[in-house]
Amino acid sequence: MRHAGRPARSKIGVALAVAVVITLPAFTPHTAHAQQRAINSGLTGQMRMVTARIVAGRFSAVCPVSNQSMVSNVNLPDRREKLTINLAGGKPSVGYEALTARERFAIAIDQGDALSLQLSPQTQDEGTLIDFSQAASGAIHFTIGNGKDVREIRAQSIWQLMLIEPEVCQAHLIPMLQLIRPDWRLKQQADRIEEFLCRTVESQPADNQAVWRQAVADLASPRYAVRERAEQKLLAGGQNVLPLLQVLPRAKLDAEQMYRVRHIVRQVTGNGEEDTPSRVAFWLAEDPRVWHALASRDDVAKRRVAASRLTQILPAPVEFDPEGTAEQRAEQLSRIREQHAESFNAPTPQDTLLFEPPRPTPAAQPQRWSGFRLDTF
């Protein structure tokens, strides 16, 4: 008899608190000064009801209470703030907006699994435009710019974004996320993920790949005993099996394979628990965009590992000298990106199984907020 149902969601993580002052460095070196930003301390008690985490590379928020809502305003001579919280079924919707003469800053969490961070200067000369958007599903979008100098970055996960664009994220994204949860040490976690990545790829046993691929095929066997043995083989592989499972195409899996692969991934990755650097490193071990980014690091040892890994996971060997000059390496990396453009195109969420955190099934369908944002008081 085939399995049915879904694994249960894990318990709540660390509570959210937002009484913090941060500094956002400018997008370009031409801006004269950094910007100080803080959420009014009078609003933090309400915000502590919400728990913010990163699960499977995506922002996630839950709440132990439900069916409550509140609206609070803070009006000062030079600043106005509004906080709106709606809690339904443990899936919070939170909106925060601050208006000053220089800028509008807003945080919006919708039903716990969508996040928007927006910083809009009142004039083009006042500062940096920042727009981070994670919908309930799909790619993450990050737009940042100053005047006409605007960049748009797309990523599968927050961790992928931080590894591919470390300087931009450290200067602009991380401080905004730490307004939501001040105890997040996101820069340190991203650094540890890099360390684990380099160690992980050197320790993965290549001879197990054929066994694991056959086990994935056996998950579709008409015999229950064969499916059970195949699942146990994959579970025994632990985190080493995750890179293989990550790239399995949905279109080639039947319903039984889909269910069991998801179950294996959740068992190995912590079943919806907050991400750890070691788990994330195994998830990203097959991502050419991450290794392409690591090949440009100042650390020559990381460049050597990245060059070796790119040769392994791309369709053809790459020409990259990790000890070449900065100009030579930049030219070689640009050529690699052009020659393997298809491999660097991010798969859609419908084509990947790994970055799917489990979601609870509420007893009653909660009321959704459509198009949630705060534009005016």
ZIFENRA-V495185 format. One record per residue. N is the residue number from 0. RES is the residue in one small letter. PHI is phi as a letter, one per 40 degrees, with the letter a starting at -180 (none if undefined). PSI is psi in whole degrees, -180 to 180 (none if undefined). Layout:
n=N res=RES phi=PHI psi=PSI
n=N res=RES phi=PHI psi=PSI
This chain:
n=0 res=m phi=none psi=134
n=1 res=r phi=c psi=156
n=2 res=h phi=c psi=156
n=3 res=a phi=a psi=158
n=4 res=g phi=g psi=-177
n=5 res=r phi=b psi=152
n=6 res=p phi=c psi=155
n=7 res=a phi=c psi=152
n=8 res=r phi=c psi=146
n=9 res=s phi=c psi=170
n=10 res=k phi=c psi=174
n=11 res=i phi=c psi=148
n=12 res=g phi=c psi=-143
n=13 res=v phi=c psi=141
n=14 res=a phi=c psi=155
n=15 res=l phi=c psi=133
n=16 res=a phi=b psi=143
n=17 res=v phi=b psi=20
n=18 res=a phi=c psi=88
n=19 res=v phi=a psi=147
n=20 res=v phi=b psi=134
n=21 res=i phi=b psi=166
n=22 res=t phi=b psi=127
n=23 res=l phi=b psi=106
n=24 res=p phi=c psi=158
n=25 res=a phi=c psi=158
n=26 res=f phi=c psi=-38
n=27 res=t phi=b psi=154
n=28 res=p phi=c psi=-4
n=29 res=h phi=c psi=-16
n=30 res=t phi=c psi=136
n=31 res=a phi=c psi=-30
n=32 res=h phi=a psi=158
n=33 res=a phi=c psi=168
n=34 res=q phi=b psi=129
n=35 res=q phi=c psi=136
n=36 res=r phi=a psi=137
n=37 res=a phi=a psi=146
n=38 res=i phi=c psi=136
n=39 res=n phi=d psi=133
n=40 res=s phi=c psi=-23
n=41 res=g phi=c psi=-14
n=42 res=l phi=c psi=-10
n=43 res=t phi=c psi=-30
n=44 res=g phi=c psi=-41
n=45 res=q phi=c psi=-39
n=46 res=m phi=c psi=-24
n=47 res=r phi=c psi=-10
n=48 res=m phi=c psi=-16
n=49 res=v phi=b psi=138
n=50 res=t phi=b psi=122
n=51 res=a phi=b psi=135
n=52 res=r phi=a psi=171
n=53 res=i phi=b psi=118
n=54 res=v phi=b psi=124
n=55 res=a phi=f psi=37
n=56 res=g phi=g psi=5
n=57 res=r phi=b psi=148
n=58 res=f phi=c psi=139
n=59 res=s phi=a psi=138
n=60 res=a phi=b psi=137
n=61 res=v phi=b psi=172
n=62 res=c phi=a psi=137
n=63 res=p phi=c psi=-14
n=64 res=v phi=b psi=166
n=65 res=s phi=a psi=169
n=66 res=n phi=f psi=39
n=67 res=q phi=b psi=151
n=68 res=s phi=a psi=152
n=69 res=m phi=a psi=152
n=70 res=v phi=b psi=129
n=71 res=s phi=b psi=143
n=72 res=n phi=b psi=143
n=73 res=v phi=b psi=118
n=74 res=n phi=b psi=112
n=75 res=l phi=b psi=164
n=76 res=p phi=d psi=-36
n=77 res=d phi=b psi=10
n=78 res=r phi=a psi=138
n=79 res=r phi=b psi=137
n=80 res=e phi=b psi=147
n=81 res=k phi=b psi=133
n=82 res=l phi=b psi=125
n=83 res=t phi=b psi=128
n=84 res=i phi=b psi=130
n=85 res=n phi=b psi=119
n=86 res=l phi=b psi=119
n=87 res=a phi=b psi=117
n=88 res=g phi=g psi=28
n=89 res=g phi=g psi=9
n=90 res=k phi=b psi=94
n=91 res=p phi=c psi=146
n=92 res=s phi=b psi=122
n=93 res=v phi=b psi=134
n=94 res=g phi=b psi=132
n=95 res=y phi=b psi=136
n=96 res=e phi=b psi=136
n=97 res=a phi=b psi=131
n=98 res=l phi=b psi=129
n=99 res=t phi=b psi=178
n=100 res=a phi=c psi=-23
n=101 res=r phi=c psi=-31
n=102 res=e phi=a psi=165
n=103 res=r phi=b psi=128
n=104 res=f phi=b psi=132
n=105 res=a phi=a psi=143
n=106 res=i phi=b psi=131
n=107 res=a phi=b psi=122
n=108 res=i phi=b psi=124
n=109 res=d phi=b psi=115
n=110 res=q phi=f psi=27
n=111 res=g phi=g psi=-18
n=112 res=d phi=b psi=11
n=113 res=a phi=b psi=139
n=114 res=l phi=b psi=136
n=115 res=s phi=b psi=131
n=116 res=l phi=b psi=124
n=117 res=q phi=b psi=131
n=118 res=l phi=b psi=115
n=119 res=s phi=b psi=111
n=120 res=p phi=c psi=149
n=121 res=q phi=c psi=-29
n=122 res=t phi=b psi=161
n=123 res=q phi=c psi=-25
n=124 res=d phi=c psi=-6
n=125 res=e phi=c psi=-28
n=126 res=g phi=i psi=-157
n=127 res=t phi=b psi=133
n=128 res=l phi=c psi=128
n=129 res=i phi=b psi=131
n=130 res=d phi=a psi=109
n=131 res=f phi=b psi=132
n=132 res=s phi=b psi=122
n=133 res=q phi=b psi=110
n=134 res=a phi=c psi=177
n=135 res=a phi=c psi=-29
n=136 res=s phi=a psi=162
n=137 res=g phi=h psi=-177
n=138 res=a phi=c psi=159
n=139 res=i phi=c psi=135
n=140 res=h phi=b psi=135
n=141 res=f phi=b psi=115
n=142 res=t phi=b psi=133
n=143 res=i phi=a psi=140
n=144 res=g phi=a psi=174
n=145 res=n phi=a psi=109
n=146 res=g phi=g psi=-123
n=147 res=k phi=c psi=-10
n=148 res=d phi=c psi=89
n=149 res=v phi=b psi=134
n=150 res=r phi=b psi=143
n=151 res=e phi=b psi=123
n=152 res=i phi=b psi=138
n=153 res=r phi=b psi=138
n=154 res=a phi=a psi=160
n=155 res=q phi=c psi=-32
n=156 res=s phi=a psi=165
n=157 res=i phi=c psi=-39
n=158 res=w phi=c psi=-41
n=159 res=q phi=d psi=-43
n=160 res=l phi=d psi=-44
n=161 res=m phi=c psi=-31
n=162 res=l phi=c psi=-34
n=163 res=i phi=c psi=-36
n=164 res=e phi=b psi=65
n=165 res=p phi=c psi=-40
n=166 res=e phi=c psi=-44
n=167 res=v phi=c psi=-43
n=168 res=c phi=c psi=-40
n=169 res=q phi=c psi=-36
n=170 res=a phi=c psi=-33
n=171 res=h phi=b psi=-45
n=172 res=l phi=c psi=-48
n=173 res=i phi=d psi=-45
n=174 res=p phi=d psi=-34
n=175 res=m phi=c psi=-41
n=176 res=l phi=c psi=-34
n=177 res=q phi=c psi=-11
n=178 res=l phi=c psi=-33
n=179 res=i phi=c psi=-40
n=180 res=r phi=a psi=97
n=181 res=p phi=c psi=-25
n=182 res=d phi=c psi=1
n=183 res=w phi=c psi=124
n=184 res=r phi=b psi=66
n=185 res=l phi=c psi=-38
n=186 res=k phi=c psi=-44
n=187 res=q phi=c psi=-38
n=188 res=q phi=c psi=-42
n=189 res=a phi=c psi=-40
n=190 res=d phi=c psi=-41
n=191 res=r phi=c psi=-34
n=192 res=i phi=c psi=-42
n=193 res=e phi=d psi=-44
n=194 res=e phi=c psi=-46
n=195 res=f phi=c psi=-38
n=196 res=l phi=d psi=-48
n=197 res=c phi=c psi=-35
n=198 res=r phi=c psi=-35
n=199 res=t phi=c psi=-47
n=200 res=v phi=c psi=-26
n=201 res=e phi=c psi=-17
n=202 res=s phi=b psi=-1
n=203 res=q phi=c psi=124
n=204 res=p phi=c psi=114
n=205 res=a phi=c psi=-29
n=206 res=d phi=c psi=-13
n=207 res=n phi=c psi=-14
n=208 res=q phi=d psi=-44
n=209 res=a phi=c psi=-39
n=210 res=v phi=c psi=-44
n=211 res=w phi=c psi=-37
n=212 res=r phi=c psi=-39
n=213 res=q phi=c psi=-37
n=214 res=a phi=c psi=-39
n=215 res=v phi=c psi=-42
n=216 res=a phi=c psi=-38
n=217 res=d phi=c psi=-18
n=218 res=l phi=c psi=-19
n=219 res=a phi=c psi=6
n=220 res=s phi=c psi=145
n=221 res=p phi=c psi=-13
n=222 res=r phi=c psi=125
n=223 res=y phi=d psi=-43
n=224 res=a phi=c psi=-37
n=225 res=v phi=c psi=-42
n=226 res=r phi=c psi=-41
n=227 res=e phi=c psi=-43
n=228 res=r phi=c psi=-39
n=229 res=a phi=c psi=-42
n=230 res=e phi=c psi=-41
n=231 res=q phi=c psi=-35
n=232 res=k phi=c psi=-43
n=233 res=l phi=c psi=-40
n=234 res=l phi=c psi=-36
n=235 res=a phi=c psi=-25
n=236 res=g phi=c psi=-15
n=237 res=g phi=f psi=-144
n=238 res=q phi=c psi=-19
n=239 res=n phi=c psi=-23
n=240 res=v phi=c psi=-12
n=241 res=l phi=c psi=-43
n=242 res=p phi=d psi=-37
n=243 res=l phi=c psi=-47
n=244 res=l phi=c psi=-31
n=245 res=q phi=c psi=-37
n=246 res=v phi=c psi=9
n=247 res=l phi=c psi=127
n=248 res=p phi=c psi=132
n=249 res=r phi=d psi=-40
n=250 res=a phi=c psi=-22
n=251 res=k phi=b psi=6
n=252 res=l phi=b psi=141
n=253 res=d phi=c psi=179
n=254 res=a phi=c psi=-39
n=255 res=e phi=c psi=-44
n=256 res=q phi=c psi=-43
n=257 res=m phi=d psi=-48
n=258 res=y phi=c psi=-48
n=259 res=r phi=c psi=-38
n=260 res=v phi=c psi=-43
n=261 res=r phi=c psi=-42
n=262 res=h phi=c psi=-43
n=263 res=i phi=c psi=-46
n=264 res=v phi=d psi=-43
n=265 res=r phi=c psi=-35
n=266 res=q phi=c psi=-43
n=267 res=v phi=c psi=-35
n=268 res=t phi=c psi=-3
n=269 res=g phi=h psi=7
n=270 res=n phi=f psi=51
n=271 res=g phi=g psi=8
n=272 res=e phi=c psi=165
n=273 res=e phi=c psi=143
n=274 res=d phi=c psi=146
n=275 res=t phi=b psi=153
n=276 res=p phi=d psi=-38
n=277 res=s phi=c psi=-43
n=278 res=r phi=c psi=-44
n=279 res=v phi=c psi=-38
n=280 res=a phi=c psi=-40
n=281 res=f phi=c psi=-35
n=282 res=w phi=c psi=-37
n=283 res=l phi=c psi=4
n=284 res=a phi=c psi=-21
n=285 res=e phi=b psi=11
n=286 res=d phi=c psi=110
n=287 res=p phi=c psi=-28
n=288 res=r phi=c psi=-37
n=289 res=v phi=c psi=-45
n=290 res=w phi=c psi=-33
n=291 res=h phi=c psi=-40
n=292 res=a phi=c psi=-41
n=293 res=l phi=c psi=-26
n=294 res=a phi=c psi=-12
n=295 res=s phi=b psi=6
n=296 res=r phi=c psi=160
n=297 res=d phi=c psi=-27
n=298 res=d phi=c psi=114
n=299 res=v phi=c psi=-31
n=300 res=a phi=c psi=-41
n=301 res=k phi=c psi=-37
n=302 res=r phi=c psi=-37
n=303 res=r phi=c psi=-46
n=304 res=v phi=c psi=-42
n=305 res=a phi=c psi=-41
n=306 res=a phi=c psi=-43
n=307 res=s phi=c psi=-42
n=308 res=r phi=c psi=-40
n=309 res=l phi=c psi=-38
n=310 res=t phi=c psi=-34
n=311 res=q phi=c psi=-40
n=312 res=i phi=c psi=-15
n=313 res=l phi=c psi=157
n=314 res=p phi=c psi=-26
n=315 res=a phi=b psi=155
n=316 res=p phi=d psi=149
n=317 res=v phi=b psi=152
n=318 res=e phi=b psi=101
n=319 res=f phi=a psi=127
n=320 res=d phi=b psi=105
n=321 res=p phi=c psi=-15
n=322 res=e phi=b psi=9
n=323 res=g phi=c psi=176
n=324 res=t phi=c psi=164
n=325 res=a phi=d psi=-39
n=326 res=e phi=c psi=-43
n=327 res=q phi=c psi=-44
n=328 res=r phi=c psi=-41
n=329 res=a phi=c psi=-42
n=330 res=e phi=c psi=-41
n=331 res=q phi=c psi=-41
n=332 res=l phi=c psi=-37
n=333 res=s phi=c psi=-39
n=334 res=r phi=c psi=-40
n=335 res=i phi=d psi=-44
n=336 res=r phi=c psi=-41
n=337 res=e phi=c psi=-43
n=338 res=q phi=c psi=-27
n=339 res=h phi=b psi=42
n=340 res=a phi=d psi=-39
n=341 res=e phi=c psi=-38
n=342 res=s phi=c psi=-24
n=343 res=f phi=c psi=-8
n=344 res=n phi=c psi=125
n=345 res=a phi=c psi=133
n=346 res=p phi=c psi=151
n=347 res=t phi=c psi=156
n=348 res=p phi=d psi=-25
n=349 res=q phi=c psi=-15
n=350 res=d phi=b psi=-1
n=351 res=t phi=b psi=148
n=352 res=l phi=b psi=-20
n=353 res=l phi=c psi=-44
n=354 res=f phi=c psi=61
n=355 res=e phi=b psi=90
n=356 res=p phi=c psi=142
n=357 res=p phi=c psi=145
n=358 res=r phi=b psi=142
n=359 res=p phi=c psi=153
n=360 res=t phi=b psi=104
n=361 res=p phi=c psi=155
n=362 res=a phi=c psi=-38
n=363 res=a phi=b psi=145
n=364 res=q phi=c psi=119
n=365 res=p phi=c psi=158
n=366 res=q phi=c psi=129
n=367 res=r phi=c psi=150
n=368 res=w phi=b psi=116
n=369 res=s phi=c psi=136
n=370 res=g phi=f psi=39
n=371 res=f phi=c psi=125
n=372 res=r phi=a psi=161
n=373 res=l phi=b psi=111
n=374 res=d phi=b psi=-33
n=375 res=t phi=b psi=164
n=376 res=f phi=c psi=none
